[in-house]
Amino acid sequence: MAAIFYVSSLPQPPVPAGGDKPWHAFAYAGLAVVTARAVAGGLPRRLRLRSAGLAVAVAVAYAVSDEFHQMFVPGRTADVFDLIADTAGVCAGTAACWAWGIIAPTSRDGL
Protein backbone atom coordinates (compact mmCIF):
# COMPACT_ATOMS: atom_id res chain seq x y z
CA MET A 1 0.00 0.00 0.00
CA ALA A 2 2.87 2.35 0.78
CA ALA A 3 4.45 1.81 -2.64
CA ILE A 4 1.12 2.40 -4.40
CA PHE A 5 0.53 5.53 -2.32
CA TYR A 6 4.00 6.85 -3.18
CA VAL A 7 3.56 6.39 -6.94
CA SER A 8 0.06 7.87 -6.72
CA SER A 9 1.52 10.94 -5.03
CA LEU A 10 3.81 11.73 -7.97
CA PRO A 11 2.47 14.48 -10.26
CA GLN A 12 3.94 12.66 -13.27
CA PRO A 13 4.64 9.02 -12.46
CA PRO A 14 6.80 7.02 -14.84
CA VAL A 15 4.46 5.39 -17.37
CA PRO A 16 5.99 2.79 -19.69
CA ALA A 17 5.00 2.56 -23.32
CA GLY A 18 1.63 0.88 -23.75
CA GLY A 19 -0.15 2.79 -21.03
CA ASP A 20 -0.56 2.39 -17.32
CA LYS A 21 -3.52 -0.01 -17.08
CA PRO A 22 -1.39 -3.20 -17.06
CA TRP A 23 0.72 -1.69 -14.29
CA HIS A 24 -2.38 -0.87 -12.29
CA ALA A 25 -3.52 -4.49 -12.60
CA PHE A 26 -0.05 -5.82 -11.73
CA ALA A 27 0.34 -3.62 -8.64
CA TYR A 28 -3.11 -4.47 -7.32
CA ALA A 29 -2.63 -8.18 -8.04
CA GLY A 30 0.41 -7.99 -5.78
CA LEU A 31 -1.58 -6.14 -3.13
CA ALA A 32 -4.31 -8.78 -3.36
CA VAL A 33 -1.83 -11.62 -2.87
CA VAL A 34 -0.35 -10.00 0.22
CA THR A 35 -3.80 -9.14 1.58
CA ALA A 36 -5.20 -12.61 0.90
CA ARG A 37 -2.24 -14.29 2.59
CA ALA A 38 -2.61 -12.02 5.62
CA VAL A 39 -6.35 -12.61 5.91
CA ALA A 40 -5.95 -16.39 5.51
CA GLY A 41 -3.35 -16.53 8.26
CA GLY A 42 -0.14 -17.07 6.34
CA LEU A 43 1.22 -18.93 3.35
CA PRO A 44 0.46 -22.57 4.08
CA ARG A 45 -3.21 -21.94 4.79
CA ARG A 46 -5.89 -22.36 2.16
CA LEU A 47 -7.82 -19.33 1.02
CA ARG A 48 -11.50 -19.88 1.77
CA LEU A 49 -14.41 -17.98 0.27
CA ARG A 50 -14.81 -15.76 3.33
CA SER A 51 -11.15 -14.78 3.44
CA ALA A 52 -11.05 -14.28 -0.34
CA GLY A 53 -14.06 -11.97 -0.14
CA LEU A 54 -12.49 -10.01 2.69
CA ALA A 55 -9.19 -9.69 0.81
CA VAL A 56 -11.01 -8.45 -2.31
CA ALA A 57 -13.03 -5.97 -0.26
CA VAL A 58 -9.92 -4.56 1.47
CA ALA A 59 -7.88 -4.25 -1.74
CA VAL A 60 -10.72 -2.72 -3.78
CA ALA A 61 -11.50 -0.30 -0.95
CA TYR A 62 -7.85 0.75 -1.04
CA ALA A 63 -8.10 1.20 -4.83
CA VAL A 64 -11.10 3.48 -4.35
CA SER A 65 -9.24 5.49 -1.72
CA ASP A 66 -6.22 5.69 -4.03
CA GLU A 67 -8.32 7.16 -6.84
CA PHE A 68 -9.82 9.63 -4.36
CA HIS A 69 -6.30 10.53 -3.19
CA GLN A 70 -5.24 11.26 -6.78
CA MET A 71 -7.92 13.97 -7.06
CA PHE A 72 -5.78 16.03 -4.68
CA VAL A 73 -2.43 15.47 -6.44
CA PRO A 74 -1.54 18.24 -8.92
CA GLY A 75 -1.60 16.89 -12.47
CA ARG A 76 -3.52 13.73 -11.51
CA THR A 77 -7.19 12.82 -11.69
CA ALA A 78 -9.42 10.02 -10.49
CA ASP A 79 -10.16 7.62 -13.34
CA VAL A 80 -12.84 4.93 -13.32
CA PHE A 81 -10.83 2.93 -15.87
CA ASP A 82 -7.88 2.87 -13.45
CA LEU A 83 -10.26 1.53 -10.81
CA ILE A 84 -11.45 -1.15 -13.23
CA ALA A 85 -7.84 -2.18 -13.94
CA ASP A 86 -7.13 -2.19 -10.19
CA THR A 87 -10.16 -4.39 -9.53
CA ALA A 88 -9.18 -6.80 -12.32
CA GLY A 89 -5.74 -7.12 -10.74
CA VAL A 90 -7.26 -7.70 -7.31
CA CYS A 91 -9.49 -10.46 -8.69
CA ALA A 92 -6.57 -12.09 -10.52
CA GLY A 93 -4.29 -11.99 -7.47
CA THR A 94 -6.98 -13.39 -5.19
CA ALA A 95 -7.82 -16.12 -7.71
CA ALA A 96 -4.14 -17.07 -7.88
CA CYS A 97 -4.03 -17.46 -4.09
CA TRP A 98 -7.18 -19.55 -4.14
CA ALA A 99 -5.77 -21.77 -6.93
CA TRP A 100 -2.51 -22.17 -5.03
CA GLY A 101 -4.48 -23.53 -2.08
CA ILE A 102 -5.96 -26.18 -4.33
CA ILE A 103 -2.73 -27.32 -5.98
CA ALA A 104 -0.33 -27.00 -3.02
CA PRO A 105 -0.13 -30.34 -1.20
CA THR A 106 0.76 -28.83 2.21
CA SER A 107 -2.14 -26.41 2.52
CA ARG A 108 -4.04 -26.27 5.80
CA ASP A 109 -7.55 -24.97 6.26
CA GLY A 110 -7.93 -21.22 6.65
CA LEU A 111 -10.88 -18.97 7.45
N, CA, C and O atoms as CSV, one atom per row, in Angstrom:
chain,resi,resn,atom,element,x,y,z
A,1,MET,N,N,0.836,-1.186,0.000
A,1,MET,CA,C,0.000,0.000,0.000
A,1,MET,C,C,0.878,1.245,0.000
A,1,MET,O,O,0.553,2.237,-0.653
A,2,ALA,N,N,1.977,1.197,0.723
A,2,ALA,CA,C,2.868,2.355,0.777
A,2,ALA,C,C,3.473,2.642,-0.594
A,2,ALA,O,O,3.578,3.802,-0.992
A,3,ALA,N,N,3.868,1.610,-1.310
A,3,ALA,CA,C,4.450,1.814,-2.645
A,3,ALA,C,C,3.408,2.390,-3.606
A,3,ALA,O,O,3.711,3.294,-4.384
A,4,ILE,N,N,2.198,1.874,-3.550
A,4,ILE,CA,C,1.123,2.396,-4.404
A,4,ILE,C,C,0.837,3.851,-4.046
A,4,ILE,O,O,0.663,4.684,-4.936
A,5,PHE,N,N,0.786,4.163,-2.760
A,5,PHE,CA,C,0.531,5.533,-2.323
A,5,PHE,C,C,1.630,6.467,-2.819
A,5,PHE,O,O,1.351,7.575,-3.277
A,6,TYR,N,N,2.882,6.017,-2.726
A,6,TYR,CA,C,4.001,6.847,-3.181
A,6,TYR,C,C,3.881,7.179,-4.669
A,6,TYR,O,O,3.983,8.341,-5.061
A,7,VAL,N,N,3.665,6.155,-5.492
A,7,VAL,CA,C,3.562,6.390,-6.936
A,7,VAL,C,C,2.342,7.251,-7.254
A,7,VAL,O,O,2.388,8.077,-8.165
A,8,SER,N,N,1.256,7.063,-6.515
A,8,SER,CA,C,0.058,7.874,-6.722
A,8,SER,C,C,0.264,9.323,-6.325
A,8,SER,O,O,-0.465,10.202,-6.783
A,9,SER,N,N,1.246,9.579,-5.480
A,9,SER,CA,C,1.525,10.942,-5.032
A,9,SER,C,C,2.384,11.725,-6.016
A,9,SER,O,O,2.525,12.941,-5.884
A,10,LEU,N,N,2.953,11.049,-6.988
A,10,LEU,CA,C,3.808,11.727,-7.968
A,10,LEU,C,C,2.952,12.463,-8.994
A,10,LEU,O,O,2.023,11.876,-9.550
A,11,PRO,N,N,3.247,13.743,-9.255
A,11,PRO,CA,C,2.472,14.481,-10.256
A,11,PRO,C,C,2.579,13.870,-11.655
A,11,PRO,O,O,1.616,13.891,-12.421
A,12,GLN,N,N,3.749,13.327,-11.985
A,12,GLN,CA,C,3.937,12.661,-13.272
A,12,GLN,C,C,4.684,11.355,-13.040
A,12,GLN,O,O,5.909,11.312,-13.161
A,13,PRO,N,N,3.961,10.295,-12.709
A,13,PRO,CA,C,4.635,9.019,-12.458
A,13,PRO,C,C,5.211,8.456,-13.752
A,13,PRO,O,O,4.723,8.768,-14.838
A,14,PRO,N,N,6.243,7.633,-13.640
A,14,PRO,CA,C,6.797,7.021,-14.844
A,14,PRO,C,C,5.791,6.038,-15.446
A,14,PRO,O,O,5.366,5.090,-14.787
A,15,VAL,N,N,5.420,6.273,-16.689
A,15,VAL,CA,C,4.463,5.393,-17.366
A,15,VAL,C,C,5.164,4.772,-18.567
A,15,VAL,O,O,5.541,5.484,-19.497
A,16,PRO,N,N,5.343,3.456,-18.559
A,16,PRO,CA,C,5.990,2.792,-19.694
A,16,PRO,C,C,5.118,2.862,-20.949
A,16,PRO,O,O,3.923,3.148,-20.885
A,17,ALA,N,N,5.740,2.596,-22.065
A,17,ALA,CA,C,4.996,2.557,-23.323
A,17,ALA,C,C,3.889,1.518,-23.219
A,17,ALA,O,O,4.074,0.463,-22.612
A,18,GLY,N,N,2.755,1.814,-23.804
A,18,GLY,CA,C,1.633,0.879,-23.751
A,18,GLY,C,C,0.595,1.259,-22.718
A,18,GLY,O,O,-0.421,0.578,-22.582
A,19,GLY,N,N,0.833,2.330,-21.993
A,19,GLY,CA,C,-0.155,2.793,-21.031
A,19,GLY,C,C,0.071,2.258,-19.633
A,19,GLY,O,O,0.956,1.438,-19.388
A,20,ASP,N,N,-0.757,2.748,-18.723
A,20,ASP,CA,C,-0.561,2.395,-17.322
A,20,ASP,C,C,-1.522,1.332,-16.800
A,20,ASP,O,O,-1.355,0.864,-15.674
A,21,LYS,N,N,-2.511,0.944,-17.576
A,21,LYS,CA,C,-3.518,-0.007,-17.077
A,21,LYS,C,C,-2.911,-1.362,-16.694
A,21,LYS,O,O,-3.278,-1.907,-15.653
A,22,PRO,N,N,-1.999,-1.926,-17.493
A,22,PRO,CA,C,-1.394,-3.199,-17.061
A,22,PRO,C,C,-0.625,-3.055,-15.747
A,22,PRO,O,O,-0.591,-3.989,-14.945
A,23,TRP,N,N,-0.021,-1.914,-15.528
A,23,TRP,CA,C,0.722,-1.692,-14.293
A,23,TRP,C,C,-0.218,-1.545,-13.110
A,23,TRP,O,O,0.093,-1.987,-12.005
A,24,HIS,N,N,-1.371,-0.923,-13.340
A,24,HIS,CA,C,-2.383,-0.865,-12.285
A,24,HIS,C,C,-2.782,-2.290,-11.887
A,24,HIS,O,O,-2.802,-2.629,-10.703
A,25,ALA,N,N,-3.096,-3.108,-12.872
A,25,ALA,CA,C,-3.519,-4.488,-12.597
A,25,ALA,C,C,-2.411,-5.268,-11.894
A,25,ALA,O,O,-2.682,-6.012,-10.952
A,26,PHE,N,N,-1.181,-5.105,-12.336
A,26,PHE,CA,C,-0.053,-5.819,-11.735
A,26,PHE,C,C,0.151,-5.407,-10.283
A,26,PHE,O,O,0.321,-6.266,-9.417
A,27,ALA,N,N,0.136,-4.105,-10.005
A,27,ALA,CA,C,0.342,-3.616,-8.638
A,27,ALA,C,C,-0.764,-4.104,-7.711
A,27,ALA,O,O,-0.493,-4.524,-6.585
A,28,TYR,N,N,-1.994,-4.050,-8.175
A,28,TYR,CA,C,-3.107,-4.466,-7.322
A,28,TYR,C,C,-3.221,-5.982,-7.215
A,28,TYR,O,O,-3.777,-6.482,-6.238
A,29,ALA,N,N,-2.711,-6.723,-8.190
A,29,ALA,CA,C,-2.628,-8.180,-8.038
A,29,ALA,C,C,-1.662,-8.509,-6.905
A,29,ALA,O,O,-1.930,-9.387,-6.085
A,30,GLY,N,N,-0.546,-7.804,-6.866
A,30,GLY,CA,C,0.408,-7.990,-5.775
A,30,GLY,C,C,-0.193,-7.638,-4.426
A,30,GLY,O,O,-0.008,-8.362,-3.448
A,31,LEU,N,N,-0.911,-6.525,-4.375
A,31,LEU,CA,C,-1.578,-6.138,-3.134
A,31,LEU,C,C,-2.587,-7.204,-2.713
A,31,LEU,O,O,-2.695,-7.523,-1.529
A,32,ALA,N,N,-3.318,-7.751,-3.667
A,32,ALA,CA,C,-4.312,-8.780,-3.355
A,32,ALA,C,C,-3.656,-10.041,-2.807
A,32,ALA,O,O,-4.179,-10.655,-1.877
A,33,VAL,N,N,-2.529,-10.430,-3.365
A,33,VAL,CA,C,-1.825,-11.623,-2.875
A,33,VAL,C,C,-1.399,-11.420,-1.423
A,33,VAL,O,O,-1.618,-12.285,-0.575
A,34,VAL,N,N,-0.796,-10.278,-1.150
A,34,VAL,CA,C,-0.351,-10.002,0.219
A,34,VAL,C,C,-1.545,-9.929,1.166
A,34,VAL,O,O,-1.495,-10.471,2.271
A,35,THR,N,N,-2.602,-9.273,0.748
A,35,THR,CA,C,-3.795,-9.136,1.584
A,35,THR,C,C,-4.455,-10.500,1.813
A,35,THR,O,O,-4.841,-10.822,2.937
A,36,ALA,N,N,-4.581,-11.287,0.766
A,36,ALA,CA,C,-5.200,-12.614,0.896
A,36,ALA,C,C,-4.397,-13.508,1.829
A,36,ALA,O,O,-4.970,-14.227,2.648
A,37,ARG,N,N,-3.080,-13.470,1.711
A,37,ARG,CA,C,-2.240,-14.288,2.587
A,37,ARG,C,C,-2.384,-13.836,4.029
A,37,ARG,O,O,-2.422,-14.665,4.938
A,38,ALA,N,N,-2.463,-12.532,4.247
A,38,ALA,CA,C,-2.615,-12.016,5.621
A,38,ALA,C,C,-3.959,-12.415,6.208
A,38,ALA,O,O,-4.036,-12.834,7.363
A,39,VAL,N,N,-5.012,-12.285,5.421
A,39,VAL,CA,C,-6.352,-12.612,5.909
A,39,VAL,C,C,-6.495,-14.111,6.174
A,39,VAL,O,O,-7.180,-14.515,7.113
A,40,ALA,N,N,-5.851,-14.929,5.349
A,40,ALA,CA,C,-5.948,-16.387,5.506
A,40,ALA,C,C,-5.105,-16.901,6.670
A,40,ALA,O,O,-5.318,-18.019,7.139
A,41,GLY,N,N,-4.159,-16.103,7.135
A,41,GLY,CA,C,-3.347,-16.528,8.265
A,41,GLY,C,C,-1.969,-17.030,7.889
A,41,GLY,O,O,-1.343,-17.749,8.668
A,42,GLY,N,N,-1.490,-16.674,6.731
A,42,GLY,CA,C,-0.143,-17.066,6.336
A,42,GLY,C,C,-0.138,-17.925,5.091
A,42,GLY,O,O,-1.186,-18.298,4.564
A,43,LEU,N,N,1.069,-18.232,4.629
A,43,LEU,CA,C,1.218,-18.934,3.354
A,43,LEU,C,C,0.689,-20.359,3.321
A,43,LEU,O,O,0.041,-20.712,2.336
A,44,PRO,N,N,0.908,-21.186,4.296
A,44,PRO,CA,C,0.456,-22.565,4.083
A,44,PRO,C,C,-1.061,-22.759,4.173
A,44,PRO,O,O,-1.562,-23.834,3.845
A,45,ARG,N,N,-1.772,-21.764,4.600
A,45,ARG,CA,C,-3.212,-21.938,4.786
A,45,ARG,C,C,-3.974,-21.738,3.483
A,45,ARG,O,O,-3.604,-20.912,2.648
A,46,ARG,N,N,-5.029,-22.499,3.329
A,46,ARG,CA,C,-5.893,-22.363,2.158
A,46,ARG,C,C,-6.717,-21.099,2.242
A,46,ARG,O,O,-7.104,-20.666,3.328
A,47,LEU,N,N,-6.983,-20.511,1.094
A,47,LEU,CA,C,-7.824,-19.326,1.024
A,47,LEU,C,C,-9.266,-19.781,0.837
A,47,LEU,O,O,-9.612,-20.364,-0.190
A,48,ARG,N,N,-10.084,-19.517,1.811
A,48,ARG,CA,C,-11.497,-19.879,1.766
A,48,ARG,C,C,-12.303,-18.729,1.178
A,48,ARG,O,O,-11.788,-17.625,0.999
A,49,LEU,N,N,-13.552,-18.992,0.885
A,49,LEU,CA,C,-14.411,-17.980,0.269
A,49,LEU,C,C,-14.523,-16.730,1.138
A,49,LEU,O,O,-14.464,-15.611,0.629
A,50,ARG,N,N,-14.681,-16.914,2.431
A,50,ARG,CA,C,-14.807,-15.761,3.333
A,50,ARG,C,C,-13.545,-14.906,3.336
A,50,ARG,O,O,-13.620,-13.680,3.251
A,51,SER,N,N,-12.387,-15.555,3.435
A,51,SER,CA,C,-11.147,-14.780,3.442
A,51,SER,C,C,-10.859,-14.169,2.081
A,51,SER,O,O,-10.299,-13.075,2.006
A,52,ALA,N,N,-11.230,-14.853,0.999
A,52,ALA,CA,C,-11.049,-14.277,-0.338
A,52,ALA,C,C,-11.924,-13.039,-0.505
A,52,ALA,O,O,-11.475,-12.022,-1.036
A,53,GLY,N,N,-13.166,-13.126,-0.053
A,53,GLY,CA,C,-14.061,-11.971,-0.142
A,53,GLY,C,C,-13.559,-10.789,0.668
A,53,GLY,O,O,-13.648,-9.643,0.229
A,54,LEU,N,N,-13.030,-11.071,1.851
A,54,LEU,CA,C,-12.488,-10.005,2.686
A,54,LEU,C,C,-11.261,-9.377,2.041
A,54,LEU,O,O,-11.105,-8.156,2.057
A,55,ALA,N,N,-10.395,-10.200,1.479
A,55,ALA,CA,C,-9.194,-9.687,0.810
A,55,ALA,C,C,-9.572,-8.806,-0.383
A,55,ALA,O,O,-8.984,-7.743,-0.582
A,56,VAL,N,N,-10.546,-9.244,-1.170
A,56,VAL,CA,C,-11.006,-8.446,-2.310
A,56,VAL,C,C,-11.592,-7.123,-1.819
A,56,VAL,O,O,-11.311,-6.066,-2.384
A,57,ALA,N,N,-12.399,-7.186,-0.777
A,57,ALA,CA,C,-13.029,-5.969,-0.255
A,57,ALA,C,C,-11.978,-4.970,0.235
A,57,ALA,O,O,-12.089,-3.773,-0.034
A,58,VAL,N,N,-10.970,-5.449,0.944
A,58,VAL,CA,C,-9.923,-4.563,1.465
A,58,VAL,C,C,-9.128,-3.942,0.314
A,58,VAL,O,O,-8.896,-2.733,0.302
A,59,ALA,N,N,-8.714,-4.756,-0.645
A,59,ALA,CA,C,-7.883,-4.253,-1.741
A,59,ALA,C,C,-8.664,-3.300,-2.657
A,59,ALA,O,O,-8.119,-2.289,-3.099
A,60,VAL,N,N,-9.919,-3.609,-2.943
A,60,VAL,CA,C,-10.722,-2.715,-3.785
A,60,VAL,C,C,-11.032,-1.419,-3.036
A,60,VAL,O,O,-11.042,-0.342,-3.632
A,61,ALA,N,N,-11.283,-1.522,-1.741
A,61,ALA,CA,C,-11.501,-0.300,-0.948
A,61,ALA,C,C,-10.253,0.579,-0.986
A,61,ALA,O,O,-10.355,1.803,-1.066
A,62,TYR,N,N,-9.082,-0.042,-0.929
A,62,TYR,CA,C,-7.851,0.751,-1.041
A,62,TYR,C,C,-7.737,1.376,-2.431
A,62,TYR,O,O,-7.291,2.516,-2.559
A,63,ALA,N,N,-8.133,0.645,-3.466
A,63,ALA,CA,C,-8.099,1.198,-4.826
A,63,ALA,C,C,-9.006,2.415,-4.943
A,63,ALA,O,O,-8.641,3.408,-5.573
A,64,VAL,N,N,-10.176,2.341,-4.342
A,64,VAL,CA,C,-11.100,3.481,-4.354
A,64,VAL,C,C,-10.462,4.661,-3.624
A,64,VAL,O,O,-10.510,5.793,-4.105
A,65,SER,N,N,-9.869,4.396,-2.474
A,65,SER,CA,C,-9.238,5.488,-1.721
A,65,SER,C,C,-8.044,6.063,-2.475
A,65,SER,O,O,-7.757,7.255,-2.371
A,66,ASP,N,N,-7.353,5.224,-3.227
A,66,ASP,CA,C,-6.223,5.693,-4.034
A,66,ASP,C,C,-6.694,6.628,-5.140
A,66,ASP,O,O,-6.073,7.663,-5.386
A,67,GLU,N,N,-7.776,6.274,-5.802
A,67,GLU,CA,C,-8.318,7.164,-6.840
A,67,GLU,C,C,-8.799,8.481,-6.226
A,67,GLU,O,O,-8.617,9.543,-6.820
A,68,PHE,N,N,-9.400,8.417,-5.061
A,68,PHE,CA,C,-9.820,9.627,-4.358
A,68,PHE,C,C,-8.599,10.480,-4.015
A,68,PHE,O,O,-8.616,11.699,-4.185
A,69,HIS,N,N,-7.552,9.836,-3.536
A,69,HIS,CA,C,-6.304,10.531,-3.194
A,69,HIS,C,C,-5.738,11.265,-4.402
A,69,HIS,O,O,-5.238,12.382,-4.269
A,70,GLN,N,N,-5.810,10.651,-5.578
A,70,GLN,CA,C,-5.235,11.256,-6.777
A,70,GLN,C,C,-5.967,12.534,-7.192
A,70,GLN,O,O,-5.408,13.349,-7.926
A,71,MET,N,N,-7.198,12.721,-6.738
A,71,MET,CA,C,-7.916,13.966,-7.056
A,71,MET,C,C,-7.230,15.168,-6.421
A,71,MET,O,O,-7.430,16.297,-6.868
A,72,PHE,N,N,-6.432,14.947,-5.393
A,72,PHE,CA,C,-5.775,16.034,-4.680
A,72,PHE,C,C,-4.303,16.191,-5.058
A,72,PHE,O,O,-3.614,17.047,-4.504
A,73,VAL,N,N,-3.819,15.385,-5.986
A,73,VAL,CA,C,-2.431,15.473,-6.438
A,73,VAL,C,C,-2.399,16.320,-7.710
A,73,VAL,O,O,-3.086,16.000,-8.680
A,74,PRO,N,N,-1.612,17.392,-7.716
A,74,PRO,CA,C,-1.536,18.236,-8.923
A,74,PRO,C,C,-1.143,17.414,-10.151
A,74,PRO,O,O,-0.195,16.629,-10.112
A,75,GLY,N,N,-1.879,17.606,-11.225
A,75,GLY,CA,C,-1.605,16.889,-12.466
A,75,GLY,C,C,-2.223,15.505,-12.550
A,75,GLY,O,O,-2.076,14.834,-13.571
A,76,ARG,N,N,-2.901,15.062,-11.519
A,76,ARG,CA,C,-3.515,13.730,-11.506
A,76,ARG,C,C,-5.025,13.868,-11.386
A,76,ARG,O,O,-5.528,14.889,-10.918
A,77,THR,N,N,-5.733,12.854,-11.804
A,77,THR,CA,C,-7.191,12.825,-11.686
A,77,THR,C,C,-7.622,11.418,-11.278
A,77,THR,O,O,-6.873,10.453,-11.434
A,78,ALA,N,N,-8.826,11.322,-10.760
A,78,ALA,CA,C,-9.422,10.016,-10.487
A,78,ALA,C,C,-9.955,9.486,-11.815
A,78,ALA,O,O,-10.540,10.236,-12.596
A,79,ASP,N,N,-9.755,8.211,-12.067
A,79,ASP,CA,C,-10.161,7.621,-13.344
A,79,ASP,C,C,-10.847,6.287,-13.078
A,79,ASP,O,O,-10.266,5.388,-12.471
A,80,VAL,N,N,-12.083,6.172,-13.536
A,80,VAL,CA,C,-12.839,4.933,-13.321
A,80,VAL,C,C,-12.178,3.759,-14.042
A,80,VAL,O,O,-12.287,2.621,-13.585
A,81,PHE,N,N,-11.495,4.015,-15.157
A,81,PHE,CA,C,-10.826,2.929,-15.873
A,81,PHE,C,C,-9.598,2.430,-15.111
A,81,PHE,O,O,-9.240,1.256,-15.210
A,82,ASP,N,N,-8.952,3.324,-14.347
A,82,ASP,CA,C,-7.884,2.867,-13.452
A,82,ASP,C,C,-8.463,1.959,-12.373
A,82,ASP,O,O,-7.877,0.929,-12.040
A,83,LEU,N,N,-9.600,2.337,-11.838
A,83,LEU,CA,C,-10.258,1.526,-10.809
A,83,LEU,C,C,-10.661,0.157,-11.363
A,83,LEU,O,O,-10.560,-0.852,-10.666
A,84,ILE,N,N,-11.109,0.126,-12.598
A,84,ILE,CA,C,-11.453,-1.152,-13.231
A,84,ILE,C,C,-10.210,-2.029,-13.380
A,84,ILE,O,O,-10.256,-3.229,-13.110
A,85,ALA,N,N,-9.099,-1.427,-13.811
A,85,ALA,CA,C,-7.845,-2.180,-13.937
A,85,ALA,C,C,-7.372,-2.663,-12.567
A,85,ALA,O,O,-6.897,-3.791,-12.434
A,86,ASP,N,N,-7.501,-1.810,-11.550
A,86,ASP,CA,C,-7.130,-2.195,-10.186
A,86,ASP,C,C,-7.955,-3.392,-9.727
A,86,ASP,O,O,-7.418,-4.352,-9.176
A,87,THR,N,N,-9.256,-3.327,-9.956
A,87,THR,CA,C,-10.164,-4.389,-9.530
A,87,THR,C,C,-9.868,-5.692,-10.275
A,87,THR,O,O,-9.931,-6.770,-9.684
A,88,ALA,N,N,-9.549,-5.599,-11.549
A,88,ALA,CA,C,-9.176,-6.800,-12.317
A,88,ALA,C,C,-7.919,-7.432,-11.731
A,88,ALA,O,O,-7.833,-8.654,-11.615
A,89,GLY,N,N,-6.955,-6.613,-11.365
A,89,GLY,CA,C,-5.736,-7.124,-10.736
A,89,GLY,C,C,-6.022,-7.772,-9.390
A,89,GLY,O,O,-5.468,-8.824,-9.069
A,90,VAL,N,N,-6.883,-7.143,-8.608
A,90,VAL,CA,C,-7.261,-7.701,-7.305
A,90,VAL,C,C,-7.901,-9.079,-7.490
A,90,VAL,O,O,-7.565,-10.027,-6.781
A,91,CYS,N,N,-8.811,-9.179,-8.435
A,91,CYS,CA,C,-9.486,-10.464,-8.685
A,91,CYS,C,C,-8.493,-11.522,-9.152
A,91,CYS,O,O,-8.568,-12.674,-8.724
A,92,ALA,N,N,-7.566,-11.141,-10.025
A,92,ALA,CA,C,-6.567,-12.091,-10.521
A,92,ALA,C,C,-5.633,-12.555,-9.398
A,92,ALA,O,O,-5.334,-13.744,-9.286
A,93,GLY,N,N,-5.181,-11.620,-8.575
A,93,GLY,CA,C,-4.294,-11.987,-7.470
A,93,GLY,C,C,-4.976,-12.882,-6.451
A,93,GLY,O,O,-4.381,-13.839,-5.956
A,94,THR,N,N,-6.222,-12.569,-6.141
A,94,THR,CA,C,-6.976,-13.392,-5.193
A,94,THR,C,C,-7.243,-14.774,-5.775
A,94,THR,O,O,-7.135,-15.778,-5.071
A,95,ALA,N,N,-7.591,-14.828,-7.048
A,95,ALA,CA,C,-7.820,-16.122,-7.708
A,95,ALA,C,C,-6.552,-16.969,-7.717
A,95,ALA,O,O,-6.621,-18.187,-7.555
A,96,ALA,N,N,-5.404,-16.339,-7.903
A,96,ALA,CA,C,-4.138,-17.072,-7.880
A,96,ALA,C,C,-3.887,-17.677,-6.498
A,96,ALA,O,O,-3.428,-18.814,-6.389
A,97,CYS,N,N,-4.184,-16.924,-5.453
A,97,CYS,CA,C,-4.027,-17.461,-4.088
A,97,CYS,C,C,-4.982,-18.617,-3.835
A,97,CYS,O,O,-4.613,-19.617,-3.219
A,98,TRP,N,N,-6.197,-18.475,-4.308
A,98,TRP,CA,C,-7.183,-19.545,-4.143
A,98,TRP,C,C,-6.720,-20.804,-4.894
A,98,TRP,O,O,-6.793,-21.909,-4.357
A,99,ALA,N,N,-6.243,-20.633,-6.137
A,99,ALA,CA,C,-5.769,-21.769,-6.935
A,99,ALA,C,C,-4.556,-22.418,-6.283
A,99,ALA,O,O,-4.426,-23.642,-6.303
A,100,TRP,N,N,-3.674,-21.621,-5.710
A,100,TRP,CA,C,-2.507,-22.172,-5.029
A,100,TRP,C,C,-2.938,-23.081,-3.879
A,100,TRP,O,O,-2.317,-24.117,-3.643
A,101,GLY,N,N,-3.978,-22.708,-3.175
A,101,GLY,CA,C,-4.482,-23.532,-2.084
A,101,GLY,C,C,-5.001,-24.876,-2.555
A,101,GLY,O,O,-4.985,-25.852,-1.805
A,102,ILE,N,N,-5.459,-24.929,-3.786
A,102,ILE,CA,C,-5.957,-26.184,-4.331
A,102,ILE,C,C,-4.809,-27.095,-4.771
A,102,ILE,O,O,-4.839,-28.302,-4.534
A,103,ILE,N,N,-3.790,-26.501,-5.419
A,103,ILE,CA,C,-2.726,-27.320,-5.983
A,103,ILE,C,C,-1.578,-27.602,-5.021
A,103,ILE,O,O,-0.825,-28.553,-5.231
A,104,ALA,N,N,-1.427,-26.798,-3.972
A,104,ALA,CA,C,-0.330,-27.004,-3.018
A,104,ALA,C,C,-0.672,-28.168,-2.089
A,104,ALA,O,O,-1.723,-28.155,-1.448
A,105,PRO,N,N,0.183,-29.151,-2.011
A,105,PRO,CA,C,-0.128,-30.342,-1.196
A,105,PRO,C,C,-0.061,-30.102,0.317
A,105,PRO,O,O,-0.613,-30.894,1.080
A,106,THR,N,N,0.590,-29.048,0.762
A,106,THR,CA,C,0.756,-28.831,2.206
A,106,THR,C,C,-0.189,-27.804,2.766
A,106,THR,O,O,0.017,-27.340,3.887
A,107,SER,N,N,-1.212,-27.428,2.038
A,107,SER,CA,C,-2.140,-26.406,2.516
A,107,SER,C,C,-2.934,-26.909,3.707
A,107,SER,O,O,-3.315,-28.077,3.778
A,108,ARG,N,N,-3.177,-25.989,4.652
A,108,ARG,CA,C,-4.037,-26.269,5.799
A,108,ARG,C,C,-5.261,-25.397,5.661
A,108,ARG,O,O,-5.243,-24.404,4.934
A,109,ASP,N,N,-6.303,-25.752,6.339
A,109,ASP,CA,C,-7.546,-24.973,6.255
A,109,ASP,C,C,-7.360,-23.601,6.855
A,109,ASP,O,O,-6.699,-23.432,7.879
A,110,GLY,N,N,-7.965,-22.607,6.188
A,110,GLY,CA,C,-7.934,-21.224,6.653
A,110,GLY,C,C,-9.298,-20.808,7.132
A,110,GLY,O,O,-10.073,-21.628,7.625
A,111,LEU,N,N,-9.597,-19.516,6.986
A,111,LEU,CA,C,-10.877,-18.974,7.447
A,111,LEU,C,C,-12.041,-19.515,6.654
A,111,LEU,O,O,-13.188,-19.156,6.919
